[in-house]
C-alpha cells in the first residue's frame, strides 16, 4: 500500500523575530535586541515539518495578492504542493515573535491578514480536487477562519481519514472541531480546552484522559523538555524528552504536529509517531526561527537511534 499524504489547511505568516536579553514585562521596554525575518504561520510550518519528514504534503490556505508570493515560494522550495493557496485582497498574515536569548522562551502576537478571510468554499473545493483517500492525514490549526476549519473537518470526516487538530490558539468553538480527531496541544492549551469542556480541575494525566473520553480519540500533550503525554480513553503513556541546547522554541509545537502527521501517513503505530515527533521537536529548538531547525526523516532516524 502506498503511503498516505499530509494535507494541511492552515495559516501562512511572515514572522518578524526579535531576540532579546529577556522578555519584557507589561509596560516594560527591553533594549539590545536583534531583528530577523522568517517564513512562518502554524499551518505552513506544520506542512514544512511534514514534508521534511518525508510525507507528500499539500497546503490549503491564503496569502496576500500583493505580498504573498515569497511565502508561497518558500513552501514550494521545501517540497510542499502550494497549488491550493489562494491570493486575496488583504495583507499576508504577520507574526511578531519575541525570543528570550537566555532561556529560548517566546511571546508571539499575530495579525491574521489573509488567513482570516479564507473562504470555506475554497477549502471544500480544494480538498475535493485532492480526492481524499484512505491513508491520508488532514491537519488543522486555529490561525484561520472558523468557517474554513469547519469545512476542512467536515471533508475529513466524510472521507473517513485521520484528522489531526492542533487547537492553537484556543477558540470558543474549539470543542466542535476536536470530536474524533487526534489532538496535539501544549499544557496551557489543555487547561484552556478543559475549562471550555467544563471538566473538573485535575492533574494533567487525568484531564487529558477525560478530554480523550469526551472527544473519543487520542489527546497528545507536549511537555517541552519533558517529552509528551499520550492519553486515550483507556489510559496514558509518557514519552520522555531529550536534553539539547535550546536556542529558540518557536515552531517546536508545529514541528511536533507536522512530524506526527507524516508518521501517521506512513502508517506507523501511534506511539511510534509520538516518539518521532518528540525527537523532531528536540532537534528543532536547537536553531533560530520556526523552520530552520525542522529536521529531515534521516536526521530524525539518526537522533532516535542515538538517544
N, C-alpha and C positions, 0 to 999 in steps of 0.2 A: 504494500500500500504506500502511495506517495505521501510525503509529509504534508500537513496542512499549511495554510497560510495564516499570517497575522494581519488583521485589518484593524487599524487604529482610527477611531473617529474622535478627533480632539483638536487641541489648540496649537497654533503657531505663534511664537512670540520672538521679539528681539530682546535679548537680555542685556541690560546695562549694569555691569557688575563693578561695585566699588569695594575694594579690600581695605579694611580699616584696622587700626591697632585694637579697637574694641567697638562693640555695637553701641550706638547712642541710646541713652535712656530718654523717656519722653521729655521734650523741651531742651535736650542737650545737643550741642554741636561737637562733633569729633573731627579733628583735622588729621592730616598725614595720610590720606587715602590715595589709592591708585585706581584708575578707571579703565575698564576694558569692555568691548562689545562682543557678545557671543550669540549664536543662534540658540533659540530655546522654545519654550512652550511645553507644557506637560505632555500633550499628545505627541508632538513632533519628537520630543526627547525619547518617549517610550518607543516610537517607531524606529528611531535610530538604534536604540539598545537592542530591539528585536532583530533588526537587520544585521547588526554586527555579530549577534549571537547565532546567525546562520539561517534565520527564517526568511522566506519570501514575504515581503512586507509591503502593504498598501496603506495609503493615508487618505482620509477623507476630512476636509476642513476648508478653511478660507484664509486668504491674506488680502491686503490692500492692493487694489489695481495699480496704484501709483508707486508703491514702495515695497511690494512683497516678493518680487522676483528673486532677489538674493536668498531669501529664506527658502523658496522652492528649490533653487539650485543647490543649496546646502543639503537638503533632503535627498535629492537625486544623486548627489556625489557620494552619499552613504548607502546607495543601493535601494532606496525607498521609492516605490512607484507613486509618483505625485500627480498622476493624471486627474484624480478627483478633487484636486484643490481648486476651489472657486475664487475668482478675483472679484472683490466687492468694492463699492464706492465708499470706503472707510479706511482709516489707517490700519496697518498690520498691528496686531497686539504687541504691547511692550511690557516688560517687567523690569523693575529696579530692584537689584539684589545687593544687599549689604552683607559683607562677609567679615567675620572676626578672624583676623590672621593668626591670632594666638590659639584659638580653640577650634576654628573651622566651622563654627555655627553661623547661621544666616538669618536674615529677615528679608521678606520678599513682598513687594507691592505690585499689583498687576492692573494695567489698563487694557481691557479686553479687546477694544477695536473691532476688527472684522470677526473675531471669534464669537462675539455675542450676536452676530447677525446671520449665522449660517442657517439657511432655510431648511426646515425638516424635509421638504420635498427633494432637495438636492441630496440629502443623506440617503433617503429611501431609494432614489433613482440610482445613485452610485453603487449602493450595495446590491441592487437588482442586477446591474451590469456585471458585477463581480460573481454572481451566481454562487452565493454562499453554499458550502457543501461540508459533509462530514469531515472532521479533522481540522477545519478552520477555527480560528480563535478571534473573537471580536473584543477589542479593548476600548474602554471608555474612561475618561476622567472629566472633571467637572468645571473646566475653564471655558466651556462653550454653552450656548443657549440650551435651556432645559428641554425645549421642544425638539431640538436636534438630538439630544441624548435619548429622549423617549423614542423617537423614530428609529434610532440605531438599536436600542434594546428590543423593541418590537420585532425588528427584522431578524435579530439573532435568535430570539425565542421561536419565531415562526420557522426558521431554518433548522432549529434543533442543534445549534452549535454552542461550543463553550463561550460564555460571556465572562470577561474579567473586568471588574469595575474598581477603579481607584477613586473613592469619593472625596476628592480634594480639589478645591475647598468644599467643605460640607455645605450642602444646600438644604433648605427646608423640606424639599421633596425627595431627599436622598433615599429614604426607605423604599419608595416606589420603584427605584431602579436597581435595588440590591437583591430582590427576590430571585432565587435560583442562580445567582451569579457568584463566581469566586471573587471574593472581596479582598483587596490589598489596602492596608491603611497603617498609619503610624499610631502610637499610643494616644496622642491628642485627638486624632480623628475618631478612634474607638470610643473615647469618652464622650465626644460630641454626638456621635451616632447613638450611643446608648441613652443619652438624655432624650433625643428625638424619639427613640423607641419606647421610652418610659420604663426602661429596665432599672431595677433596684440597684443602688450602688454596691459593687462587689469588687473582688480582686480582678486583675487583668484577665487571668485564665477563665474565671467564672463568667466574666462579662462577655468575652469573646465566644465562649461556648453557648451562652444564652442567645447571642446575636446569630450564631450559626443555626441554632434551632429555629429562630424567628425567620431567617431567610431560606432555610432548607438547603444550604450549601456551605462549603468551607469558608472560613474567615481567616485571613493571614495578617498578623500584626507585626510590622517591622519594629525592631528594638535597637536600632543603631548598632553600636559595638557589641551588644548582647545578642545579636542574631535576629531570629524571628520566631514567632509562635504560630503554629498551625492548629486551628480549632475547627472541629467538626461537631455535628450534633452528638456524636458518641464519645468525644474526649479531646485531649490536646496533646501536641508534641512540640518540644522545643528544639530549635536548630541553633547551635552555638555560633557566635560571631567569630571574626578574625581580627587579630591585633595588627594594625597597619599604621603608618604615619599619616595622619589625617591632614589633608591640605585644604579641602573645600567640600562640604557635604551637599552643596547644590546639585540636584539631579540624582542623588543616591536612590531616592524612592522611585523615580522614573526608571532608573536602571533596573531596579528590582522587578517592577511590573513588566517591563519590556522583555527581560530575560525569562521571567516566569512564563509569559505568553509564548515566547519562542520555544521553550522547552515543552510546553503543553502541545504545541503544534507538531513537535517531533515525536509525540505520543509517549513521552516519558511519564512514569508514575508521578503523582503529585508531590510526594515527599522529596523525590529526586529533583523536581522542578524548583521546590523551595530552597533546597541546599545549594543549587547552582545560582539562584537569584541572590542568596546571601553572599556567596563568594564574589559574584559580579559587582555587587554594591560595595564591597570592601575594596575592590580594585578601583572603582570609580572615584572614591573620595580621596585618592592619593594625588589627584591633579586638579588644577583650577578649572572652573566652569562646569556646566552641566554635562556636556558631551565629550570633551577631550579625553576623559579617563574611562569612558564606556568601553569595555573590553570585547575582543573577538571571541568566538567559540573556542579557538585554540588556546587563548590566554586563560579563559575560564577553566578549561580542562587541565591545563598545567598547574594553575593555582590550587584547584581542588585536589589534584594528585599529590601536591607537595604539602598540603595543610596537615 
